Protein backbone atom coordinates (compact mmCIF):
# COMPACT_ATOMS: atom_id res chain seq x y z
CA UNK A 1 0.00 0.00 0.00
CA UNK A 2 2.85 2.40 0.75
CA UNK A 3 4.39 1.91 -2.68
CA UNK A 4 1.04 2.26 -4.44
CA UNK A 5 0.34 5.44 -2.46
CA UNK A 6 3.69 6.89 -3.46
CA UNK A 7 3.22 6.00 -7.12
CA UNK A 8 -0.28 7.51 -7.12
CA UNK A 9 1.53 10.88 -7.11
CA UNK A 10 3.54 9.94 -10.21
CA UNK A 11 6.26 7.58 -11.46
CA UNK A 12 9.35 7.04 -9.28
CA UNK A 13 12.42 4.83 -9.15
CA UNK A 14 13.28 2.78 -6.08
CA UNK A 15 15.32 5.37 -4.19
CA UNK A 16 12.71 8.08 -4.79
CA UNK A 17 9.99 5.67 -3.60
CA UNK A 18 11.89 4.95 -0.39
CA UNK A 19 12.42 8.67 0.30
CA UNK A 20 8.79 9.55 -0.40
CA UNK A 21 7.47 6.73 1.80
CA UNK A 22 9.76 7.77 4.64
CA UNK A 23 8.52 11.38 4.32
CA UNK A 24 4.77 10.71 4.23
CA UNK A 25 4.57 7.57 6.40
CA UNK A 26 7.67 7.65 8.57
CA UNK A 27 8.53 4.14 7.38
CA UNK A 28 12.08 3.34 6.31
CA UNK A 29 12.06 0.45 3.83
CA UNK A 30 15.34 -1.33 3.32
CA UNK A 31 16.38 -2.33 -0.20
CA UNK A 32 15.37 -5.97 0.27
CA UNK A 33 11.86 -5.13 1.48
CA UNK A 34 11.40 -2.38 -1.11
CA UNK A 35 12.54 -4.31 -4.16
CA UNK A 36 10.84 -7.51 -3.00
CA UNK A 37 7.56 -5.59 -2.74
CA UNK A 38 8.14 -3.93 -6.13
CA UNK A 39 8.62 -7.38 -7.70
CA UNK A 40 5.40 -8.72 -6.13
CA UNK A 41 3.40 -5.64 -7.16
CA UNK A 42 4.72 -5.91 -10.70
CA UNK A 43 3.89 -9.64 -10.86
CA UNK A 44 0.32 -8.84 -9.77
CA UNK A 45 -0.04 -6.13 -12.43
CA UNK A 46 -0.43 -3.33 -9.88
CA UNK A 47 2.65 -1.43 -11.06
CA UNK A 48 4.72 -1.45 -14.24
CA UNK A 49 8.24 -0.34 -15.13
CA UNK A 50 8.76 2.50 -17.55
CA UNK A 51 11.36 2.47 -20.30
CA UNK A 52 14.41 4.54 -19.53
CA UNK A 53 17.97 5.04 -20.71
CA UNK A 54 19.06 5.66 -17.12
CA UNK A 55 20.25 2.84 -14.84
CA UNK A 56 17.39 3.69 -12.49
CA UNK A 57 14.13 2.01 -13.41
CA UNK A 58 11.05 4.13 -12.74
CA UNK A 59 7.71 2.51 -12.01
CA UNK A 60 4.14 3.72 -12.33
CA UNK A 61 0.88 2.54 -10.86
CA UNK A 62 -1.46 0.75 -13.27
CA UNK A 63 -5.23 1.14 -13.50
CA UNK A 64 -5.53 -2.13 -11.57
CA UNK A 65 -3.16 -0.77 -8.93
CA UNK A 66 -5.16 2.45 -8.62
CA UNK A 67 -8.37 0.46 -8.16
CA UNK A 68 -6.74 -1.75 -5.53
CA UNK A 69 -5.39 1.29 -3.66
CA UNK A 70 -8.80 2.99 -3.78
CA UNK A 71 -10.39 -0.11 -2.26
CA UNK A 72 -7.88 -0.28 0.58
CA UNK A 73 -8.21 3.45 1.27
CA UNK A 74 -12.01 3.14 1.39
CA UNK A 75 -11.75 0.21 3.82
CA UNK A 76 -9.29 2.09 6.03
CA UNK A 77 -11.47 5.20 5.98
CA UNK A 78 -14.47 3.16 7.13
CA UNK A 79 -12.47 1.58 9.96
CA UNK A 80 -11.10 4.98 11.00
CA UNK A 81 -14.61 6.49 10.98
CA UNK A 82 -15.98 3.68 13.17
CA UNK A 83 -13.03 4.00 15.55
CA UNK A 84 -13.41 7.76 15.82
CA UNK A 85 -17.15 7.41 16.42
CA UNK A 86 -16.67 4.81 19.15
CA UNK A 87 -14.08 7.01 20.84
CA UNK A 88 -16.41 10.00 20.66
CA UNK A 89 -13.98 11.91 18.49
CA UNK A 90 -15.17 14.57 16.10
CA UNK A 91 -13.41 15.93 13.05
CA UNK A 92 -11.98 18.83 15.07
CA UNK A 93 -10.50 16.55 17.75
CA UNK A 94 -8.72 14.11 15.46
CA UNK A 95 -5.54 16.17 15.14
Buried (B, 14 or more C-beta within 10 A) or exposed (E): EBBBBBBBEEBBBBEBBBEBBEEEEEEEBEEEEBBEBBEEBBEEEBBBEEEEEEEEEBBBBBEEBBEBBEEEBEEEEEEEEEEBEEEEEEEEEEE
